[in-house]
Amino acid sequence: MNAYEPPIHWNDYEDIALKLYERFGDDFNESKIYRIRFTELLEWVLAIQGFEGTRAESNEGHLEMIQSSWVYEWRDNQK
């Protein structure tokens, strides 16, 4: 882990996806990631250390992009 990690914001989809993958690993595969409720995903994102976005700044587009990025992160780690 770096001594300094820059803050994470809503549009840092890949960073958020990496943090979610680090937290959950292979507990969620592609189909399970796409079935996560946005209300649940929102809480997980808000709990990420260094995340500086707010609940009010969240929107469906952000959550969809985070979900897709998480799937790509999961796929990359299956090789």
C-alpha positions as CSV (number, residue, x, y, z in Angstrom):
1,M,0.0,0.0,0.0
2,N,1.3,3.4,-0.9
3,A,2.1,5.9,1.8
4,Y,-0.2,8.4,0.0
5,E,-3.2,7.5,-2.0
6,P,-5.1,10.3,-3.7
7,P,-8.7,10.7,-2.8
8,I,-11.3,8.7,-4.9
9,H,-14.3,10.4,-6.4
10,W,-17.4,9.2,-8.2
11,N,-15.9,9.3,-11.7
12,D,-12.8,7.2,-10.6
13,Y,-14.6,4.0,-11.7
14,E,-11.5,1.9,-12.1
15,D,-10.2,2.8,-8.7
16,I,-13.5,2.1,-7.1
17,A,-13.7,-1.2,-8.9
18,L,-10.2,-2.2,-7.7
19,K,-11.1,-1.4,-4.1
20,L,-14.3,-3.5,-4.4
21,Y,-12.4,-6.4,-5.9
22,E,-9.8,-6.1,-3.2
23,R,-12.6,-6.2,-0.6
24,F,-14.7,-9.0,-2.1
25,G,-12.3,-10.9,-4.4
26,D,-14.0,-13.8,-6.1
27,D,-17.0,-13.8,-3.7
28,F,-18.8,-12.0,-6.6
29,N,-18.5,-13.3,-10.2
30,E,-19.7,-11.4,-13.2
31,S,-23.4,-12.4,-12.9
32,K,-23.4,-11.7,-9.2
33,I,-21.9,-8.3,-9.7
34,Y,-24.6,-7.3,-12.1
35,R,-27.3,-8.5,-9.7
36,I,-26.1,-6.3,-6.8
37,R,-28.7,-3.8,-5.7
38,F,-27.6,-0.2,-6.3
39,T,-28.6,0.7,-2.7
40,E,-26.1,-2.0,-1.5
41,L,-23.4,-0.9,-4.0
42,L,-23.8,2.7,-2.9
43,E,-23.1,1.8,0.7
44,W,-20.0,-0.2,-0.2
45,V,-18.7,2.6,-2.3
46,L,-19.3,5.2,0.5
47,A,-17.4,2.9,2.9
48,I,-14.2,2.8,0.7
49,Q,-11.2,4.3,2.6
50,G,-10.2,7.5,0.8
51,F,-13.5,7.9,-1.0
52,E,-14.6,11.6,-0.9
53,G,-17.8,11.5,-2.9
54,T,-21.1,12.0,-1.2
55,R,-24.4,10.1,-1.3
56,A,-26.0,13.2,-2.9
57,E,-23.5,13.1,-5.7
58,S,-24.4,9.5,-6.5
59,N,-26.5,8.7,-9.6
60,E,-27.5,5.6,-11.5
61,G,-24.9,6.3,-14.2
62,H,-22.1,6.3,-11.7
63,L,-23.3,3.1,-10.2
64,E,-23.7,1.4,-13.6
65,M,-20.1,2.4,-14.6
66,I,-18.8,1.2,-11.2
67,Q,-20.5,-2.2,-11.8
68,S,-19.1,-2.5,-15.3
69,S,-15.6,-1.6,-14.1
70,W,-15.8,-4.1,-11.3
71,V,-16.8,-6.8,-13.8
72,Y,-13.7,-5.9,-15.9
73,E,-11.5,-6.0,-12.8
74,W,-12.9,-9.4,-11.9
75,R,-12.3,-10.7,-15.4
76,D,-8.7,-9.4,-15.5
77,N,-8.0,-11.4,-12.3
78,Q,-9.4,-14.7,-13.7
79,K,-6.5,-15.1,-16.1
